[in-house]
Amino acid sequence: MFKTLSKAFALLLVAASFQSCSTQKLSFKANKPLVGIWQNVKEPTSYITYTEDGHFYNSYKEGDNQVITHSGNYKIIGGDTYLLDITYELPNRKYALKDRQYINHYVFGKDLKSVKLSGIVYGKSGSDTLKWEENMVKVKSF
């Protein structure tokens, strides 16, 4: 009986693994428009990198180094909306990023080489909020 239950459990795990893989492949396709390195038009040393597997990295260039300010996962959830799940931030930041989720918006330029990103982040004390909007252009490297 124990062997039968173990086999059934193993079979369920395999089926669940295949299901999660196919779900991820769908989200990769949905994430495709944002995939790449985007440079901030107003602050040319500031970048956001979106990967095909749903990770993002906000960074800035300091000399020859890229410093990651915050990072995590993202997922397109609507026509012009994506969800950020932030898992890392540099210490001592004003706004509460790590372990938070934020819904942001995007609007592409006609050629898909530029995008306007916008959203709201909250202060660590809960009282400060920042409504932000950034124009980005797609670049090949930092």
Secondary structure by P-SEA (a helix, b strand, c coil): caaaaaaaaaaaaaaaaaaaaaaaaaaaaaacccccbbbbccccccbbbbcccbbbbbbbbcccbbbbcbbbbbbbccccbbbbbccccccccccccccbbbbbbbbbcccccbbbbbbccccccccccccbbbbbbbbccc
